[in-house]
């Protein structure tokens, strides 16, 4: 029983502590980039119409 507890507590963690904090910020960037691309694609016809006069 004691061997099992030592093995379980000694197993490496899948995510390091420093990666958890950074992991909450990284997924926001692709979402923001997709949002900017989506807005620019929607705005392109209006910008073209304004430039065409």
PDB file of N, CA, C and O in Angstrom:
ATOM      1  N   UNK A   1       0.829  -1.205   0.000  1.00  0.00           N
ATOM      2  CA  UNK A   1       0.000   0.000   0.000  1.00  0.00           C
ATOM      3  C   UNK A   1       0.869   1.263   0.000  1.00  0.00           C
ATOM      4  O   UNK A   1       0.589   2.217  -0.726  1.00  0.00           O
ATOM      5  N   UNK A   2       1.919   1.260   0.815  1.00  0.00           N
ATOM      6  CA  UNK A   2       2.801   2.432   0.870  1.00  0.00           C
ATOM      7  C   UNK A   2       3.521   2.626  -0.456  1.00  0.00           C
ATOM      8  O   UNK A   2       3.750   3.762  -0.873  1.00  0.00           O
ATOM      9  N   UNK A   3       3.888   1.515  -1.136  1.00  0.00           N
ATOM     10  CA  UNK A   3       4.536   1.631  -2.437  1.00  0.00           C
ATOM     11  C   UNK A   3       3.621   2.313  -3.446  1.00  0.00           C
ATOM     12  O   UNK A   3       4.070   3.143  -4.237  1.00  0.00           O
ATOM     13  N   UNK A   4       2.364   1.971  -3.418  1.00  0.00           N
ATOM     14  CA  UNK A   4       1.412   2.550  -4.359  1.00  0.00           C
ATOM     15  C   UNK A   4       1.268   4.053  -4.122  1.00  0.00           C
ATOM     16  O   UNK A   4       1.217   4.826  -5.079  1.00  0.00           O
ATOM     17  N   UNK A   5       1.202   4.468  -2.871  1.00  0.00           N
ATOM     18  CA  UNK A   5       1.074   5.897  -2.569  1.00  0.00           C
ATOM     19  C   UNK A   5       2.308   6.666  -3.022  1.00  0.00           C
ATOM     20  O   UNK A   5       2.199   7.782  -3.528  1.00  0.00           O
ATOM     21  N   UNK A   6       3.477   6.069  -2.840  1.00  0.00           N
ATOM     22  CA  UNK A   6       4.706   6.738  -3.276  1.00  0.00           C
ATOM     23  C   UNK A   6       4.741   6.847  -4.783  1.00  0.00           C
ATOM     24  O   UNK A   6       5.140   7.882  -5.316  1.00  0.00           O
ATOM     25  N   UNK A   7       4.332   5.800  -5.482  1.00  0.00           N
ATOM     26  CA  UNK A   7       4.333   5.829  -6.938  1.00  0.00           C
ATOM     27  C   UNK A   7       3.344   6.857  -7.474  1.00  0.00           C
ATOM     28  O   UNK A   7       3.663   7.578  -8.419  1.00  0.00           O
ATOM     29  N   UNK A   8       2.151   6.938  -6.890  1.00  0.00           N
ATOM     30  CA  UNK A   8       1.140   7.879  -7.376  1.00  0.00           C
ATOM     31  C   UNK A   8       1.582   9.318  -7.112  1.00  0.00           C
ATOM     32  O   UNK A   8       1.468  10.174  -7.989  1.00  0.00           O
ATOM     33  N   UNK A   9       2.089   9.586  -5.902  1.00  0.00           N
ATOM     34  CA  UNK A   9       2.490  10.952  -5.581  1.00  0.00           C
ATOM     35  C   UNK A   9       3.766  11.352  -6.326  1.00  0.00           C
ATOM     36  O   UNK A   9       4.012  12.541  -6.531  1.00  0.00           O
ATOM     37  N   UNK A  10       4.568  10.385  -6.728  1.00  0.00           N
ATOM     38  CA  UNK A  10       5.807  10.685  -7.419  1.00  0.00           C
ATOM     39  C   UNK A  10       5.654  10.799  -8.925  1.00  0.00           C
ATOM     40  O   UNK A  10       6.622  11.111  -9.619  1.00  0.00           O
ATOM     41  N   UNK A  11       4.460  10.553  -9.444  1.00  0.00           N
ATOM     42  CA  UNK A  11       4.267  10.612 -10.892  1.00  0.00           C
ATOM     43  C   UNK A  11       4.342  12.060 -11.372  1.00  0.00           C
ATOM     44  O   UNK A  11       3.881  12.963 -10.674  1.00  0.00           O
ATOM     45  N   UNK A  12       4.908  12.290 -12.539  1.00  0.00           N
ATOM     46  CA  UNK A  12       5.023  13.671 -13.035  1.00  0.00           C
ATOM     47  C   UNK A  12       3.661  14.232 -13.431  1.00  0.00           C
ATOM     48  O   UNK A  12       2.776  13.497 -13.869  1.00  0.00           O
ATOM     49  N   UNK A  13       3.515  15.495 -13.274  1.00  0.00           N
ATOM     50  CA  UNK A  13       2.261  16.173 -13.656  1.00  0.00           C
ATOM     51  C   UNK A  13       2.264  16.421 -15.160  1.00  0.00           C
ATOM     52  O   UNK A  13       3.323  16.601 -15.761  1.00  0.00           O
ATOM     53  N   UNK A  14       1.079  16.429 -15.767  1.00  0.00           N
ATOM     54  CA  UNK A  14       0.998  16.614 -17.219  1.00  0.00           C
ATOM     55  C   UNK A  14       1.206  18.076 -17.613  1.00  0.00           C
ATOM     56  O   UNK A  14       1.714  18.358 -18.698  1.00  0.00           O
ATOM     57  N   UNK A  15       0.817  19.009 -16.738  1.00  0.00           N
ATOM     58  CA  UNK A  15       0.966  20.433 -17.044  1.00  0.00           C
ATOM     59  C   UNK A  15       1.781  21.074 -15.938  1.00  0.00           C
ATOM     60  O   UNK A  15       1.403  20.984 -14.771  1.00  0.00           O
ATOM     61  N   UNK A  16       2.888  21.717 -16.272  1.00  0.00           N
ATOM     62  CA  UNK A  16       3.672  22.386 -15.230  1.00  0.00           C
ATOM     63  C   UNK A  16       2.920  23.596 -14.669  1.00  0.00           C
ATOM     64  O   UNK A  16       2.019  24.128 -15.317  1.00  0.00           O
ATOM     65  N   UNK A  17       3.291  24.021 -13.476  1.00  0.00           N
ATOM     66  CA  UNK A  17       2.591  25.128 -12.813  1.00  0.00           C
ATOM     67  C   UNK A  17       2.717  26.418 -13.614  1.00  0.00           C
ATOM     68  O   UNK A  17       1.765  27.195 -13.686  1.00  0.00           O
ATOM     69  N   UNK A  18       3.886  26.658 -14.222  1.00  0.00           N
ATOM     70  CA  UNK A  18       4.048  27.894 -14.985  1.00  0.00           C
ATOM     71  C   UNK A  18       3.231  27.861 -16.271  1.00  0.00           C
ATOM     72  O   UNK A  18       2.852  28.918 -16.776  1.00  0.00           O
ATOM     73  N   UNK A  19       2.951  26.687 -16.811  1.00  0.00           N
ATOM     74  CA  UNK A  19       2.166  26.577 -18.038  1.00  0.00           C
ATOM     75  C   UNK A  19       0.698  26.840 -17.828  1.00  0.00           C
ATOM     76  O   UNK A  19      -0.005  27.220 -18.765  1.00  0.00           O
ATOM     77  N   UNK A  20       0.220  26.643 -16.608  1.00  0.00           N
ATOM     78  CA  UNK A  20      -1.205  26.877 -16.341  1.00  0.00           C
ATOM     79  C   UNK A  20      -1.550  28.351 -16.462  1.00  0.00           C
ATOM     80  O   UNK A  20      -2.582  28.703 -17.034  1.00  0.00           O
ATOM     81  N   UNK A  21      -0.702  29.209 -15.932  1.00  0.00           N
ATOM     82  CA  UNK A  21      -0.987  30.636 -15.986  1.00  0.00           C
ATOM     83  C   UNK A  21      -0.927  31.151 -17.422  1.00  0.00           C
ATOM     84  O   UNK A  21      -1.770  31.938 -17.852  1.00  0.00           O
ATOM     85  N   UNK A  22       0.088  30.691 -18.153  1.00  0.00           N
ATOM     86  CA  UNK A  22       0.236  31.131 -19.531  1.00  0.00           C
ATOM     87  C   UNK A  22      -0.853  30.539 -20.422  1.00  0.00           C
ATOM     88  O   UNK A  22      -1.239  31.158 -21.413  1.00  0.00           O
ATOM     89  N   UNK A  23      -1.352  29.353 -20.084  1.00  0.00           N
ATOM     90  CA  UNK A  23      -2.341  28.679 -20.904  1.00  0.00           C
ATOM     91  C   UNK A  23      -3.661  29.406 -20.976  1.00  0.00           C
ATOM     92  O   UNK A  23      -4.424  29.184 -21.917  1.00  0.00           O
ATOM     93  N   UNK A  24      -3.966  30.270 -20.017  1.00  0.00           N
ATOM     94  CA  UNK A  24      -5.227  31.006 -20.067  1.00  0.00           C
ATOM     95  C   UNK A  24      -5.140  32.181 -21.028  1.00  0.00           C
ATOM     96  O   UNK A  24      -6.168  32.662 -21.507  1.00  0.00           O
ATOM     97  N   UNK A  25      -3.930  32.653 -21.318  1.00  0.00           N
ATOM     98  CA  UNK A  25      -3.773  33.808 -22.203  1.00  0.00           C
ATOM     99  C   UNK A  25      -3.620  33.359 -23.654  1.00  0.00           C
ATOM    100  O   UNK A  25      -4.169  33.990 -24.557  1.00  0.00           O
ATOM    101  N   UNK A  26      -2.880  32.274 -23.886  1.00  0.00           N
ATOM    102  CA  UNK A  26      -2.610  31.834 -25.255  1.00  0.00           C
ATOM    103  C   UNK A  26      -3.867  31.544 -26.072  1.00  0.00           C
ATOM    104  O   UNK A  26      -3.905  31.959 -27.230  1.00  0.00           O
ATOM    105  N   UNK A  27      -4.898  30.866 -25.566  1.00  0.00           N
ATOM    106  CA  UNK A  27      -6.065  30.603 -26.413  1.00  0.00           C
ATOM    107  C   UNK A  27      -6.833  31.854 -26.816  1.00  0.00           C
ATOM    108  O   UNK A  27      -7.627  31.809 -27.755  1.00  0.00           O
ATOM    109  N   UNK A  28      -6.613  32.976 -26.121  1.00  0.00           N
ATOM    110  CA  UNK A  28      -7.314  34.201 -26.497  1.00  0.00           C
ATOM    111  C   UNK A  28      -6.801  34.771 -27.807  1.00  0.00           C
ATOM    112  O   UNK A  28      -7.567  35.358 -28.572  1.00  0.00           O
ATOM    113  N   UNK A  29      -5.513  34.606 -28.072  1.00  0.00           N
ATOM    114  CA  UNK A  29      -4.922  35.233 -29.252  1.00  0.00           C
ATOM    115  C   UNK A  29      -5.505  34.714 -30.559  1.00  0.00           C
ATOM    116  O   UNK A  29      -5.847  35.532 -31.413  1.00  0.00           O
ATOM    117  N   UNK A  30      -5.640  33.410 -30.771  1.00  0.00           N
ATOM    118  CA  UNK A  30      -6.262  32.958 -32.016  1.00  0.00           C
ATOM    119  C   UNK A  30      -7.706  33.420 -32.149  1.00  0.00           C
ATOM    120  O   UNK A  30      -8.167  33.708 -33.253  1.00  0.00           O
ATOM    121  N   UNK A  31      -8.418  33.494 -31.035  1.00  0.00           N
ATOM    122  CA  UNK A  31      -9.798  33.987 -31.082  1.00  0.00           C
ATOM    123  C   UNK A  31      -9.860  35.442 -31.502  1.00  0.00           C
ATOM    124  O   UNK A  31     -10.703  35.825 -32.314  1.00  0.00           O
ATOM    125  N   UNK A  32      -8.966  36.255 -30.948  1.00  0.00           N
ATOM    126  CA  UNK A  32      -8.935  37.666 -31.336  1.00  0.00           C
ATOM    127  C   UNK A  32      -8.545  37.827 -32.795  1.00  0.00           C
ATOM    128  O   UNK A  32      -9.094  38.672 -33.502  1.00  0.00           O
ATOM    129  N   UNK A  33      -7.590  37.008 -33.247  1.00  0.00           N
ATOM    130  CA  UNK A  33      -7.171  37.080 -34.643  1.00  0.00           C
ATOM    131  C   UNK A  33      -8.309  36.691 -35.581  1.00  0.00           C
ATOM    132  O   UNK A  33      -8.509  37.331 -36.613  1.00  0.00           O
ATOM    133  N   UNK A  34      -9.055  35.644 -35.226  1.00  0.00           N
ATOM    134  CA  UNK A  34     -10.212  35.262 -36.035  1.00  0.00           C
ATOM    135  C   UNK A  34     -11.257  36.362 -36.063  1.00  0.00           C
ATOM    136  O   UNK A  34     -11.887  36.605 -37.093  1.00  0.00           O
ATOM    137  N   UNK A  35     -11.440  37.032 -34.923  1.00  0.00           N
ATOM    138  CA  UNK A  35     -12.405  38.135 -34.869  1.00  0.00           C
ATOM    139  C   UNK A  35     -12.003  39.283 -35.775  1.00  0.00           C
ATOM    140  O   UNK A  35     -12.842  39.852 -36.473  1.00  0.00           O
ATOM    141  N   UNK A  36     -10.727  39.622 -35.766  1.00  0.00           N
ATOM    142  CA  UNK A  36     -10.248  40.716 -36.619  1.00  0.00           C
ATOM    143  C   UNK A  36     -10.404  40.356 -38.088  1.00  0.00           C
ATOM    144  O   UNK A  36     -10.817  41.194 -38.890  1.00  0.00           O
ATOM    145  N   UNK A  37     -10.081  39.124 -38.447  1.00  0.00           N
ATOM    146  CA  UNK A  37     -10.241  38.695 -39.844  1.00  0.00           C
ATOM    147  C   UNK A  37     -11.712  38.706 -40.243  1.00  0.00           C
ATOM    148  O   UNK A  37     -12.056  39.128 -41.347  1.00  0.00           O
ATOM    149  N   UNK A  38     -12.581  38.240 -39.344  1.00  0.00           N
ATOM    150  CA  UNK A  38     -14.013  38.202 -39.650  1.00  0.00           C
ATOM    151  C   UNK A  38     -14.570  39.607 -39.874  1.00  0.00           C
ATOM    152  O   UNK A  38     -15.322  39.836 -40.821  1.00  0.00           O
ATOM    153  N   UNK A  39     -14.202  40.543 -39.006  1.00  0.00           N
ATOM    154  CA  UNK A  39     -14.687  41.922 -39.152  1.00  0.00           C
ATOM    155  C   UNK A  39     -14.145  42.547 -40.430  1.00  0.00           C
ATOM    156  O   UNK A  39     -14.868  43.263 -41.123  1.00  0.00           O
ATOM    157  N   UNK A  40     -12.875  42.285 -40.751  1.00  0.00           N
ATOM    158  CA  UNK A  40     -12.307  42.888 -41.960  1.00  0.00           C
ATOM    159  C   UNK A  40     -12.954  42.317 -43.221  1.00  0.00           C
ATOM    160  O   UNK A  40     -13.126  43.039 -44.204  1.00  0.00           O
ATOM    161  N   UNK A  41     -13.316  41.022 -43.206  1.00  0.00           N
ATOM    162  CA  UNK A  41     -13.999  40.436 -44.366  1.00  0.00           C
ATOM    163  C   UNK A  41     -15.395  41.027 -44.513  1.00  0.00           C
ATOM    164  O   UNK A  41     -15.853  41.272 -45.629  1.00  0.00           O
ATOM    165  N   UNK A  42     -16.072  41.255 -43.389  1.00  0.00           N
ATOM    166  CA  UNK A  42     -17.401  41.875 -43.472  1.00  0.00           C
ATOM    167  C   UNK A  42     -17.323  43.330 -43.935  1.00  0.00           C
ATOM    168  O   UNK A  42     -18.209  43.799 -44.649  1.00  0.00           O
ATOM    169  N   UNK A  43     -16.280  44.039 -43.537  1.00  0.00           N
ATOM    170  CA  UNK A  43     -16.170  45.458 -43.864  1.00  0.00           C
ATOM    171  C   UNK A  43     -15.640  45.701 -45.268  1.00  0.00           C
ATOM    172  O   UNK A  43     -15.798  46.804 -45.790  1.00  0.00           O
ATOM    173  N   UNK A  44     -15.018  44.714 -45.896  1.00  0.00           N
ATOM    174  CA  UNK A  44     -14.380  44.914 -47.201  1.00  0.00           C
ATOM    175  C   UNK A  44     -15.348  45.431 -48.275  1.00  0.00           C
ATOM    176  O   UNK A  44     -14.985  46.375 -48.977  1.00  0.00           O
ATOM    177  N   UNK A  45     -16.545  44.878 -48.447  1.00  0.00           N
ATOM    178  CA  UNK A  45     -17.446  45.426 -49.482  1.00  0.00           C
ATOM    179  C   UNK A  45     -17.850  46.882 -49.227  1.00  0.00           C
ATOM    180  O   UNK A  45     -18.002  47.658 -50.170  1.00  0.00           O
ATOM    181  N   UNK A  46     -18.022  47.248 -47.964  1.00  0.00           N
ATOM    182  CA  UNK A  46     -18.407  48.623 -47.647  1.00  0.00           C
ATOM    183  C   UNK A  46     -17.259  49.582 -47.935  1.00  0.00           C
ATOM    184  O   UNK A  46     -17.473  50.680 -48.450  1.00  0.00           O
ATOM    185  N   UNK A  47     -16.051  49.167 -47.604  1.00  0.00           N
ATOM    186  CA  UNK A  47     -14.887  49.999 -47.901  1.00  0.00           C
ATOM    187  C   UNK A  47     -14.715  50.139 -49.407  1.00  0.00           C
ATOM    188  O   UNK A  47     -14.384  51.221 -49.892  1.00  0.00           O
ATOM    189  N   UNK A  48     -14.934  49.065 -50.148  1.00  0.00           N
ATOM    190  CA  UNK A  48     -14.820  49.122 -51.617  1.00  0.00           C
ATOM    191  C   UNK A  48     -15.892  50.038 -52.200  1.00  0.00           C
ATOM    192  O   UNK A  48     -15.620  50.773 -53.149  1.00  0.00           O
ATOM    193  N   UNK A  49     -17.098  50.009 -51.652  1.00  0.00           N
ATOM    194  CA  UNK A  49     -18.158  50.884 -52.156  1.00  0.00           C
ATOM    195  C   UNK A  49     -17.863  52.347 -51.863  1.00  0.00           C
ATOM    196  O   UNK A  49     -18.137  53.215 -52.691  1.00  0.00           O
ATOM    197  N   UNK A  50     -17.311  52.621 -50.700  1.00  0.00           N
ATOM    198  CA  UNK A  50     -16.961  54.014 -50.359  1.00  0.00           C
ATOM    199  C   UNK A  50     -15.844  54.514 -51.255  1.00  0.00           C
ATOM    200  O   UNK A  50     -15.877  55.658 -51.709  1.00  0.00           O
ATOM    201  N   UNK A  51     -14.853  53.665 -51.516  1.00  0.00           N
ATOM    202  CA  UNK A  51     -13.749  54.087 -52.380  1.00  0.00           C
ATOM    203  C   UNK A  51     -14.196  54.252 -53.828  1.00  0.00           C
ATOM    204  O   UNK A  51     -13.666  55.100 -54.545  1.00  0.00           O
ATOM    205  N   UNK A  52     -15.165  53.448 -54.265  1.00  0.00           N
ATOM    206  CA  UNK A  52     -15.654  53.558 -55.637  1.00  0.00           C
ATOM    207  C   UNK A  52     -16.473  54.829 -55.829  1.00  0.00           C
ATOM    208  O   UNK A  52     -16.615  55.327 -56.945  1.00  0.00           O
ATOM    209  N   UNK A  53     -16.998  55.335 -54.746  1.00  0.00           N
ATOM    210  CA  UNK A  53     -17.740  56.588 -54.796  1.00  0.00           C
ATOM    211  C   UNK A  53     -19.155  56.347 -55.208  1.00  0.00           C
ATOM    212  O   UNK A  53     -19.939  57.291 -55.306  1.00  0.00           O
TER     213      UNK A  53
END
